């Protein structure tokens, strides 16, 4: 399921005073980089600045930097000041050779981080949450 069909796949989560939208684990949300609009729309509709996504929620080639999809998606989210945490269990996704470098650089900017567990991702979003 992709695009507008997947728009119901983001749930509002309220935890420890923080609010963020979360994609359903294991479900496809974005088929193309343009589908990032679904995350932006969900954030604005729910008046939140943070999203937690499962690796499967992202485009098929998100973790391959040569596709340009990660850059497009992250730039769009940054433009709207939306922080994103991605849960990527060990050995569940194959990163391109330079993905880790990009992820580290993005992490320093404070808008994007990759986590091995949902709990760690939720913890970061809980700390990162601020007024819309």
VMD Tcl script that builds the backbone (N, CA, C; Angstrom):
set m [mol new atoms 396]
animate dup $m
set s [atomselect $m all]
$s set {name element resname resid chain x y z} {
  {N N UNK 1 A 0.842 -1.164 0.000}
  {CA C UNK 1 A 0.000 0.000 0.000}
  {C C UNK 1 A 0.893 1.236 0.000}
  {N N UNK 2 A 0.647 2.168 -0.886}
  {CA C UNK 2 A 1.475 3.372 -0.980}
  {C C UNK 2 A 0.632 4.601 -1.230}
  {N N UNK 3 A 1.315 5.741 -1.107}
  {CA C UNK 3 A 0.680 7.004 -1.432}
  {C C UNK 3 A -0.524 7.275 -0.558}
  {N N UNK 4 A -1.583 7.834 -1.160}
  {CA C UNK 4 A -2.770 8.216 -0.409}
  {C C UNK 4 A -3.419 7.021 0.263}
  {N N UNK 5 A -3.288 5.837 -0.337}
  {CA C UNK 5 A -3.856 4.643 0.271}
  {C C UNK 5 A -3.243 4.384 1.635}
  {N N UNK 6 A -1.990 4.747 1.827}
  {CA C UNK 6 A -1.287 4.469 3.069}
  {C C UNK 6 A -1.428 5.552 4.121}
  {N N UNK 7 A -2.162 6.622 3.824}
  {CA C UNK 7 A -2.214 7.749 4.737}
  {C C UNK 7 A -2.792 7.399 6.099}
  {N N UNK 8 A -3.588 6.346 6.194}
  {CA C UNK 8 A -4.139 5.937 7.481}
  {C C UNK 8 A -3.131 5.109 8.266}
  {N N UNK 9 A -1.936 4.927 7.750}
  {CA C UNK 9 A -0.924 4.097 8.382}
  {C C UNK 9 A -0.081 4.854 9.395}
  {N N UNK 10 A -0.425 6.084 9.699}
  {CA C UNK 10 A 0.305 6.874 10.694}
  {C C UNK 10 A -0.615 7.140 11.881}
  {N N UNK 11 A -0.164 6.742 13.060}
  {CA C UNK 11 A -0.953 6.909 14.273}
  {C C UNK 11 A -0.345 7.996 15.143}
  {N N UNK 12 A -1.187 8.746 15.825}
  {CA C UNK 12 A -0.720 9.730 16.786}
  {C C UNK 12 A -0.402 9.000 18.087}
  {N N UNK 13 A 0.809 9.223 18.596}
  {CA C UNK 13 A 1.250 8.615 19.845}
  {C C UNK 13 A 1.484 9.735 20.858}
  {N N UNK 14 A 0.977 9.548 22.055}
  {CA C UNK 14 A 1.225 10.479 23.152}
  {C C UNK 14 A 1.870 9.674 24.263}
  {N N UNK 15 A 3.101 10.055 24.608}
  {CA C UNK 15 A 3.872 9.286 25.581}
  {C C UNK 15 A 4.765 10.204 26.398}
  {N N UNK 16 A 4.672 10.112 27.699}
  {CA C UNK 16 A 5.495 10.919 28.606}
  {C C UNK 16 A 5.459 12.404 28.268}
  {N N UNK 17 A 4.300 12.890 27.892}
  {CA C UNK 17 A 4.133 14.299 27.562}
  {C C UNK 17 A 4.531 14.665 26.150}
  {N N UNK 18 A 5.091 13.719 25.404}
  {CA C UNK 18 A 5.500 13.976 24.015}
  {C C UNK 18 A 4.441 13.440 23.064}
  {N N UNK 19 A 4.363 14.050 21.895}
  {CA C UNK 19 A 3.415 13.618 20.861}
  {C C UNK 19 A 4.168 13.484 19.552}
  {N N UNK 20 A 3.921 12.390 18.830}
  {CA C UNK 20 A 4.525 12.177 17.520}
  {C C UNK 20 A 3.663 11.209 16.733}
  {N N UNK 21 A 3.853 11.197 15.422}
  {CA C UNK 21 A 3.145 10.221 14.591}
  {C C UNK 21 A 4.066 9.035 14.372}
  {N N UNK 22 A 3.447 7.866 14.233}
  {CA C UNK 22 A 4.218 6.643 14.066}
  {C C UNK 22 A 3.624 5.799 12.942}
  {N N UNK 23 A 4.503 5.340 12.055}
  {CA C UNK 23 A 4.092 4.421 11.001}
  {C C UNK 23 A 3.939 3.023 11.562}
  {N N UNK 24 A 3.018 2.265 11.021}
  {CA C UNK 24 A 2.813 0.904 11.495}
  {C C UNK 24 A 3.989 0.036 11.073}
  {N N UNK 25 A 4.611 -0.641 12.035}
  {CA C UNK 25 A 5.776 -1.481 11.726}
  {C C UNK 25 A 5.479 -2.524 10.650}
  {N N UNK 26 A 6.436 -2.673 9.732}
  {CA C UNK 26 A 6.323 -3.682 8.691}
  {C C UNK 26 A 5.413 -3.332 7.529}
  {N N UNK 27 A 4.805 -2.152 7.535}
  {CA C UNK 27 A 3.878 -1.752 6.474}
  {C C UNK 27 A 4.524 -0.710 5.575}
  {N N UNK 28 A 4.313 -0.836 4.295}
  {CA C UNK 28 A 4.826 0.140 3.338}
  {C C UNK 28 A 4.002 1.421 3.432}
  {N N UNK 29 A 4.682 2.537 3.520}
  {CA C UNK 29 A 4.024 3.837 3.567}
  {C C UNK 29 A 4.411 4.670 2.352}
  {N N UNK 30 A 5.699 4.659 2.017}
  {CA C UNK 30 A 6.204 5.466 0.898}
  {C C UNK 30 A 6.724 4.566 -0.222}
  {N N UNK 31 A 6.164 4.747 -1.398}
  {CA C UNK 31 A 6.677 4.039 -2.577}
  {C C UNK 31 A 7.681 4.903 -3.330}
  {N N UNK 32 A 7.476 6.202 -3.264}
  {CA C UNK 32 A 8.393 7.144 -3.908}
  {C C UNK 32 A 8.756 8.224 -2.894}
  {N N UNK 33 A 9.798 8.963 -3.180}
  {CA C UNK 33 A 10.230 10.037 -2.284}
  {C C UNK 33 A 9.134 11.098 -2.119}
  {N N UNK 34 A 8.298 11.271 -3.112}
  {CA C UNK 34 A 7.226 12.260 -3.037}
  {C C UNK 34 A 6.187 11.902 -1.986}
  {N N UNK 35 A 6.119 10.624 -1.624}
  {CA C UNK 35 A 5.159 10.189 -0.603}
  {C C UNK 35 A 5.516 10.693 0.788}
  {N N UNK 36 A 6.663 11.356 0.944}
  {CA C UNK 36 A 7.019 11.959 2.229}
  {C C UNK 36 A 5.955 12.972 2.649}
  {N N UNK 37 A 5.214 13.467 1.678}
  {CA C UNK 37 A 4.114 14.386 1.970}
  {C C UNK 37 A 3.101 13.797 2.938}
  {N N UNK 38 A 2.964 12.480 2.941}
  {CA C UNK 38 A 2.043 11.828 3.878}
  {C C UNK 38 A 2.492 12.032 5.316}
  {N N UNK 39 A 3.789 11.969 5.544}
  {CA C UNK 39 A 4.331 12.175 6.890}
  {C C UNK 39 A 4.149 13.634 7.287}
  {N N UNK 40 A 4.460 14.529 6.379}
  {CA C UNK 40 A 4.315 15.960 6.647}
  {C C UNK 40 A 2.859 16.292 6.953}
  {N N UNK 41 A 1.959 15.776 6.139}
  {CA C UNK 41 A 0.526 16.009 6.343}
  {C C UNK 41 A 0.073 15.478 7.705}
  {N N UNK 42 A 0.503 14.279 8.061}
  {CA C UNK 42 A 0.118 13.690 9.345}
  {C C UNK 42 A 0.656 14.529 10.508}
  {N N UNK 43 A 1.893 15.011 10.372}
  {CA C UNK 43 A 2.465 15.854 11.423}
  {C C UNK 43 A 1.673 17.145 11.571}
  {N N UNK 44 A 1.387 17.806 10.467}
  {CA C UNK 44 A 0.647 19.067 10.539}
  {C C UNK 44 A -0.772 18.842 11.035}
  {N N UNK 45 A -1.426 17.796 10.573}
  {CA C UNK 45 A -2.797 17.507 10.994}
  {C C UNK 45 A -2.887 17.242 12.489}
  {N N UNK 46 A -1.846 16.621 13.042}
  {CA C UNK 46 A -1.836 16.280 14.457}
  {C C UNK 46 A -1.058 17.278 15.310}
  {N N UNK 47 A -0.555 18.330 14.674}
  {CA C UNK 47 A 0.190 19.395 15.348}
  {C C UNK 47 A 1.386 18.855 16.128}
  {N N UNK 48 A 2.200 18.035 15.420}
  {CA C UNK 48 A 3.424 17.483 15.999}
  {C C UNK 48 A 4.591 17.778 15.069}
  {N N UNK 49 A 5.810 17.683 15.606}
  {CA C UNK 49 A 7.020 17.933 14.813}
  {C C UNK 49 A 7.882 16.698 14.641}
  {N N UNK 50 A 7.406 15.539 15.104}
  {CA C UNK 50 A 8.239 14.340 15.111}
  {C C UNK 50 A 7.486 13.149 14.530}
  {N N UNK 51 A 8.269 12.250 13.912}
  {CA C UNK 51 A 7.695 11.024 13.366}
  {C C UNK 51 A 8.627 9.854 13.653}
  {N N UNK 52 A 8.032 8.719 13.939}
  {CA C UNK 52 A 8.777 7.486 14.137}
  {C C UNK 52 A 8.356 6.545 13.011}
  {N N UNK 53 A 9.321 6.120 12.227}
  {CA C UNK 53 A 9.030 5.240 11.101}
  {C C UNK 53 A 9.826 3.949 11.207}
  {N N UNK 54 A 9.218 2.882 10.782}
  {CA C UNK 54 A 9.879 1.595 10.642}
  {C C UNK 54 A 10.616 1.615 9.304}
  {N N UNK 55 A 11.697 0.893 9.185}
  {CA C UNK 55 A 12.446 0.847 7.925}
  {C C UNK 55 A 11.538 0.480 6.754}
  {N N UNK 56 A 10.569 -0.386 6.992}
  {CA C UNK 56 A 9.647 -0.806 5.920}
  {C C UNK 56 A 8.702 0.308 5.498}
  {N N UNK 57 A 8.530 1.344 6.333}
  {CA C UNK 57 A 7.674 2.475 5.969}
  {C C UNK 57 A 8.292 3.328 4.875}
  {N N UNK 58 A 9.620 3.257 4.736}
  {CA C UNK 58 A 10.347 4.101 3.789}
  {C C UNK 58 A 10.373 3.484 2.395}
  {N N UNK 59 A 10.822 4.261 1.443}
  {CA C UNK 59 A 10.929 3.759 0.073}
  {C C UNK 59 A 11.907 2.588 0.018}
  {N N UNK 60 A 11.735 1.761 -0.960}
  {CA C UNK 60 A 12.566 0.566 -1.110}
  {C C UNK 60 A 14.052 0.892 -1.206}
  {N N UNK 61 A 14.369 2.038 -1.809}
  {CA C UNK 61 A 15.782 2.395 -2.036}
  {C C UNK 61 A 16.270 3.516 -1.117}
  {N N UNK 62 A 15.565 3.792 -0.037}
  {CA C UNK 62 A 15.949 4.844 0.895}
  {C C UNK 62 A 17.375 4.651 1.405}
  {N N UNK 63 A 17.752 3.437 1.717}
  {CA C UNK 63 A 19.058 3.155 2.312}
  {C C UNK 63 A 20.186 3.048 1.287}
  {N N UNK 64 A 19.864 3.253 0.015}
  {CA C UNK 64 A 20.849 3.278 -1.066}
  {C C UNK 64 A 21.040 4.735 -1.481}
  {N N UNK 65 A 22.105 5.352 -1.035}
  {CA C UNK 65 A 22.300 6.785 -1.284}
  {C C UNK 65 A 22.324 7.141 -2.759}
  {N N UNK 66 A 22.742 6.211 -3.599}
  {CA C UNK 66 A 22.805 6.516 -5.035}
  {C C UNK 66 A 21.421 6.774 -5.627}
  {N N UNK 67 A 20.366 6.340 -4.964}
  {CA C UNK 67 A 19.005 6.563 -5.475}
  {C C UNK 67 A 18.569 8.012 -5.293}
  {N N UNK 68 A 19.153 8.705 -4.324}
  {CA C UNK 68 A 18.757 10.081 -4.030}
  {C C UNK 68 A 17.502 10.192 -3.182}
  {N N UNK 69 A 16.858 9.058 -2.894}
  {CA C UNK 69 A 15.597 9.096 -2.163}
  {C C UNK 69 A 15.775 9.575 -0.724}
  {N N UNK 70 A 16.803 9.118 -0.043}
  {CA C UNK 70 A 17.039 9.561 1.342}
  {C C UNK 70 A 17.251 11.069 1.383}
  {N N UNK 71 A 18.060 11.586 0.478}
  {CA C UNK 71 A 18.321 13.020 0.441}
  {C C UNK 71 A 17.066 13.831 0.211}
  {N N UNK 72 A 16.241 13.389 -0.728}
  {CA C UNK 72 A 14.997 14.095 -1.031}
  {C C UNK 72 A 14.058 14.083 0.166}
  {N N UNK 73 A 13.889 12.919 0.761}
  {CA C UNK 73 A 12.967 12.773 1.896}
  {C C UNK 73 A 13.449 13.581 3.093}
  {N N UNK 74 A 14.723 13.447 3.436}
  {CA C UNK 74 A 15.244 14.147 4.610}
  {C C UNK 74 A 15.257 15.657 4.422}
  {N N UNK 75 A 15.561 16.127 3.227}
  {CA C UNK 75 A 15.555 17.569 2.968}
  {C C UNK 75 A 14.152 18.139 3.124}
  {N N UNK 76 A 13.173 17.425 2.616}
  {CA C UNK 76 A 11.782 17.894 2.709}
  {C C UNK 76 A 11.347 17.958 4.174}
  {N N UNK 77 A 11.665 16.923 4.944}
  {CA C UNK 77 A 11.305 16.918 6.364}
  {C C UNK 77 A 12.022 18.035 7.119}
  {N N UNK 78 A 13.289 18.238 6.813}
  {CA C UNK 78 A 14.061 19.313 7.451}
  {C C UNK 78 A 13.447 20.671 7.122}
  {N N UNK 79 A 12.986 20.844 5.893}
  {CA C UNK 79 A 12.365 22.107 5.479}
  {C C UNK 79 A 11.156 22.452 6.336}
  {N N UNK 80 A 10.456 21.428 6.791}
  {CA C UNK 80 A 9.278 21.626 7.635}
  {C C UNK 80 A 9.599 21.441 9.124}
  {N N UNK 81 A 10.873 21.341 9.452}
  {CA C UNK 81 A 11.335 21.193 10.838}
  {C C UNK 81 A 10.732 19.970 11.518}
  {N N UNK 82 A 10.681 18.869 10.776}
  {CA C UNK 82 A 10.151 17.621 11.312}
  {C C UNK 82 A 11.301 16.670 11.598}
  {N N UNK 83 A 11.351 16.200 12.831}
  {CA C UNK 83 A 12.372 15.237 13.240}
  {C C UNK 83 A 11.852 13.828 12.953}
  {N N UNK 84 A 12.760 12.962 12.520}
  {CA C UNK 84 A 12.358 11.605 12.183}
  {C C UNK 84 A 13.320 10.596 12.804}
  {N N UNK 85 A 12.727 9.602 13.434}
  {CA C UNK 85 A 13.474 8.476 13.980}
  {C C UNK 85 A 13.071 7.250 13.174}
  {N N UNK 86 A 14.057 6.493 12.715}
  {CA C UNK 86 A 13.794 5.289 11.932}
  {C C UNK 86 A 14.275 4.075 12.708}
  {N N UNK 87 A 13.376 3.110 12.861}
  {CA C UNK 87 A 13.733 1.861 13.528}
  {C C UNK 87 A 14.186 0.876 12.469}
  {N N UNK 88 A 15.407 0.423 12.640}
  {CA C UNK 88 A 16.021 -0.484 11.677}
  {C C UNK 88 A 16.760 -1.565 12.458}
  {N N UNK 89 A 16.095 -2.684 12.661}
  {CA C UNK 89 A 16.694 -3.780 13.427}
  {C C UNK 89 A 17.992 -4.231 12.752}
  {N N UNK 90 A 18.950 -4.692 13.551}
  {CA C UNK 90 A 20.225 -5.149 12.980}
  {C C UNK 90 A 20.013 -6.198 11.882}
  {N N UNK 91 A 20.746 -6.032 10.804}
  {CA C UNK 91 A 20.717 -6.955 9.661}
  {C C UNK 91 A 19.368 -7.026 8.941}
  {N N UNK 92 A 18.469 -6.065 9.192}
  {CA C UNK 92 A 17.171 -6.086 8.510}
  {C C UNK 92 A 17.208 -5.335 7.182}
  {N N UNK 93 A 18.180 -4.441 7.038}
  {CA C UNK 93 A 18.293 -3.615 5.839}
  {C C UNK 93 A 19.754 -3.559 5.436}
  {N N UNK 94 A 19.980 -3.517 4.161}
  {CA C UNK 94 A 21.344 -3.373 3.654}
  {C C UNK 94 A 21.583 -1.902 3.311}
  {N N UNK 95 A 22.522 -1.290 4.037}
  {CA C UNK 95 A 22.875 0.105 3.795}
  {C C UNK 95 A 23.897 0.183 2.678}
  {N N UNK 96 A 23.806 1.243 1.860}
  {CA C UNK 96 A 24.862 1.477 0.878}
  {C C UNK 96 A 26.128 1.853 1.637}
  {N N UNK 97 A 27.256 1.813 0.965}
  {CA C UNK 97 A 28.546 1.996 1.623}
  {C C UNK 97 A 28.672 3.326 2.363}
  {N N UNK 98 A 28.009 4.368 1.931}
  {CA C UNK 98 A 28.164 5.686 2.560}
  {C C UNK 98 A 26.959 6.102 3.402}
  {N N UNK 99 A 25.982 5.214 3.538}
  {CA C UNK 99 A 24.775 5.573 4.279}
  {C C UNK 99 A 25.089 5.920 5.740}
  {N N UNK 100 A 25.940 5.136 6.382}
  {CA C UNK 100 A 26.268 5.384 7.789}
  {C C UNK 100 A 26.872 6.773 7.983}
  {N N UNK 101 A 27.717 7.201 7.053}
  {CA C UNK 101 A 28.307 8.546 7.132}
  {C C UNK 101 A 27.226 9.613 7.048}
  {N N UNK 102 A 26.314 9.438 6.099}
  {CA C UNK 102 A 25.223 10.398 5.940}
  {C C UNK 102 A 24.348 10.415 7.189}
  {N N UNK 103 A 24.036 9.241 7.730}
  {CA C UNK 103 A 23.183 9.155 8.914}
  {C C UNK 103 A 23.843 9.847 10.104}
  {N N UNK 104 A 25.135 9.686 10.247}
  {CA C UNK 104 A 25.861 10.328 11.340}
  {C C UNK 104 A 25.825 11.846 11.198}
  {N N UNK 105 A 26.043 12.328 9.981}
  {CA C UNK 105 A 26.001 13.774 9.724}
  {C C UNK 105 A 24.600 14.328 10.004}
  {N N UNK 106 A 23.580 13.635 9.529}
  {CA C UNK 106 A 22.200 14.074 9.759}
  {C C UNK 106 A 21.859 14.052 11.243}
  {N N UNK 107 A 22.385 13.079 11.952}
  {CA C UNK 107 A 22.142 12.963 13.390}
  {C C UNK 107 A 22.663 14.194 14.130}
  {N N UNK 108 A 23.802 14.706 13.696}
  {CA C UNK 108 A 24.374 15.906 14.324}
  {C C UNK 108 A 23.472 17.115 14.145}
  {N N UNK 109 A 22.738 17.155 13.046}
  {CA C UNK 109 A 21.821 18.275 12.787}
  {C C UNK 109 A 20.566 18.177 13.646}
  {N N UNK 110 A 20.293 16.987 14.185}
  {CA C UNK 110 A 19.171 16.818 15.103}
  {C C UNK 110 A 17.827 16.493 14.495}
  {N N UNK 111 A 17.792 16.259 13.183}
  {CA C UNK 111 A 16.509 15.982 12.540}
  {C C UNK 111 A 16.288 14.517 12.193}
  {N N UNK 112 A 17.328 13.701 12.212}
  {CA C UNK 112 A 17.209 12.317 11.747}
  {C C UNK 112 A 18.152 11.413 12.526}
  {N N UNK 113 A 17.613 10.271 12.960}
  {CA C UNK 113 A 18.454 9.259 13.599}
  {C C UNK 113 A 17.898 7.884 13.289}
  {N N UNK 114 A 18.807 6.917 13.242}
  {CA C UNK 114 A 18.443 5.513 13.030}
  {C C UNK 114 A 18.677 4.778 14.340}
  {N N UNK 115 A 17.714 3.953 14.717}
  {CA C UNK 115 A 17.784 3.208 15.968}
  {C C UNK 115 A 17.539 1.729 15.703}
  {N N UNK 116 A 18.122 0.887 16.557}
  {CA C UNK 116 A 17.921 -0.552 16.430}
  {C C UNK 116 A 16.600 -0.997 17.046}
  {N N UNK 117 A 16.087 -0.227 18.003}
  {CA C UNK 117 A 14.843 -0.616 18.663}
  {C C UNK 117 A 13.839 0.530 18.669}
  {N N UNK 118 A 12.601 0.153 18.747}
  {CA C UNK 118 A 11.510 1.118 18.805}
  {C C UNK 118 A 11.593 1.915 20.113}
  {N N UNK 119 A 11.966 1.264 21.193}
  {CA C UNK 119 A 12.054 1.927 22.484}
  {C C UNK 119 A 13.104 3.044 22.457}
  {N N UNK 120 A 14.251 2.781 21.859}
  {CA C UNK 120 A 15.301 3.800 21.759}
  {C C UNK 120 A 14.826 4.975 20.899}
  {N N UNK 121 A 14.144 4.675 19.808}
  {CA C UNK 121 A 13.634 5.728 18.929}
  {C C UNK 121 A 12.592 6.574 19.655}
  {N N UNK 122 A 11.699 5.924 20.365}
  {CA C UNK 122 A 10.674 6.652 21.116}
  {C C UNK 122 A 11.312 7.524 22.193}
  {N N UNK 123 A 12.357 7.019 22.831}
  {CA C UNK 123 A 13.053 7.801 23.847}
  {C C UNK 123 A 13.626 9.083 23.273}
  {N N UNK 124 A 14.262 8.994 22.099}
  {CA C UNK 124 A 14.834 10.179 21.456}
  {C C UNK 124 A 13.737 11.170 21.076}
  {N N UNK 125 A 12.633 10.660 20.536}
  {CA C UNK 125 A 11.537 11.557 20.148}
  {C C UNK 125 A 10.896 12.208 21.360}
  {N N UNK 126 A 10.825 11.486 22.448}
  {CA C UNK 126 A 10.267 12.053 23.670}
  {C C UNK 126 A 11.127 13.216 24.146}
  {N N UNK 127 A 12.451 13.063 24.034}
  {CA C UNK 127 A 13.363 14.153 24.407}
  {C C UNK 127 A 13.319 15.283 23.393}
  {N N UNK 128 A 13.119 14.945 22.117}
  {CA C UNK 128 A 13.188 15.928 21.033}
  {C C UNK 128 A 11.919 16.728 20.885}
  {N N UNK 129 A 10.797 16.194 21.374}
  {CA C UNK 129 A 9.506 16.844 21.152}
  {C C UNK 129 A 9.499 18.248 21.740}
  {N N UNK 130 A 8.942 19.146 20.963}
  {CA C UNK 130 A 8.794 20.528 21.416}
  {C C UNK 130 A 7.519 21.100 20.852}
  {N N UNK 131 A 7.240 22.355 21.100}
  {CA C UNK 131 A 6.001 22.948 20.591}
  {C C UNK 131 A 5.977 22.971 19.078}
  {N N UNK 132 A 4.823 22.807 18.524}
  {CA C UNK 132 A 4.643 22.750 17.069}
  {C C UNK 132 A 4.950 24.072 16.431}
}
mol reanalyze $m
mol bondsrecalc $m
mol representation Tube
mol addrep $m
